[in-house]
Amino acid sequence: MSLQGSNPWVLDTGATTHMSPSDGILLSRLPPPASGITVGNGSTIPITCRGTSTLSSPNSTFRLTNVLVAPALVRNLLSVRQFTRDNDCSIEFDAFGFSVKDQQTGRMTLRCNSGGDLYTFPSKPAHHCSLATTSSLWHHRLGHPGPSSLATLQSMSVISCHKSPPSICHACQLGKHVRLPFSHSTSVTTAPFDLVHCDVWTSPVLSTSGFKYYLVLLDDFSHYCWSFPLRHKSEVHRHIVEFIAYAQTQFGATPKSFQADNGTEFVNHATTSFLASYGITLRLSCPYTSPQNGKAERMLRTTNNTIRTMLLHASMPPPYWAEALATTTFLLNRRPSSIQNHIPYQLLHKNLPDYSSLRVFGCLCYPNLTATSPHKLAPRSAPCVFLGYPSSHKGYRCLDMSTRRIIISRHVIFDELVFPFSAAPSAASMLSSLDFLM
């Protein structure tokens, strides 16, 4: 994340640490130091907060530690001494610009020719998708978010949309409704995995793969969520154990607290004793006080709204809710969070996700079947239904409706305006039962 363009970072050999007038660049937030920033005339300007950030160049990403936020500043100041310590590098200045070199090898990692009177950091090229499409198509690809989400992604230049007249999304009208207000959580977290909200939802309809429930885990800081379909509620304990191991291995962090309701899937000897052995606290809502677990409940409602809307848009029957769940979770982590207006994936992984591979859930697709063709004159593809993004492969999940076989392939052609289930004879009758996702 960086503040480039109209207010670039200016290299300053006299600054003791990095300084910025905006807190929007921070990836983690800490209380401000007791003292302020002393400027050239001896006066002091106040600091509102501090934290860490990153600074991207066309070829590298650099760490910024101890960034002080002082709204009275008019420029972003990059401390040369702090920068070289943060990134184990050296900076060499000349009449035309500056070079950043690796401290150990002496290899140049960045060369910048600066114009004007100041040495400014180069901006990273914006992420662009290969094709500019209508805002309506991106609305479908991203799982039917609100207009503010599309506007945010456009302003960040990660998607490109043709201007189109305002239109009403029929699937959104059927799939979403006004939600009753929940009380806001007063908890404040400063890093991922400080607090994880969790809840279990029960489906009245078995999924095509036999799932009856799903568990959702929501990181309070980044708003990144994980979902796990379940056949039995007793599987919750196993997923919590595996989630803690996942956080430790992938992010080097152990969750500090879990927030849940009083369900026996969370309040049982195996789970409570396991959490206690790691020093992890289990915070429970009071009986019949569901708003105390409001973040998890709101995530369930947002998830179900998106599942319902995508199924309706694709004319897919309710038993495909587990496939829609996996895609919904994938997309929610890549959409700006309504709580912080940040992208959860970016806050957790420290870089922007790729939007160019997104396609409309449930649309017609043609995976390449050359490797499995019985003979040289056999068809090289078959019409399928796009079911989402496999977690362990860089490709797409496709359902062959004639054989009911799932095909995972990277080589897929999509027709995002055609939905095979809409032509199925039983589609209309099965769609009437989609009110189960409440």
Secondary structure, DSSP 8 states (H G I E B T S, - for coil): ----SSS-EEEETT-SS-EES-GGG-SEEE---SS-EE-TTS-EE---EEEEEEEE-SS-EEEEEEEEE-TT-SSEEEEHHHHHHHHTEEEEE-SSEEEEEETTT--EEEEEE--SSS-B---------SS-EEHHHHHHHTTS--HHHHHHHHHTTSS-EE-------HHHHHH--------------SSTTS-EEEEEEE-SS--TT---EEEEEEETTT--EEEEEESSGGGHHHHHHHHHHHHHHHHS----EEEE-S-TTTSSHHHHHHHHHTT-EEEE--TT-GGGGHHHHHHHHHHHHHHHHHHHHHT--GGGHHHHHHHHHHHHTTS--TTTSS-HHHHHHSS----TT---TT-EEEEB-GGG-SSTTS-SB--EEEEE--TTSSSEEEEETTTTEEEEES-EEEETT--GGGGSTTHHHHHGGGGG--
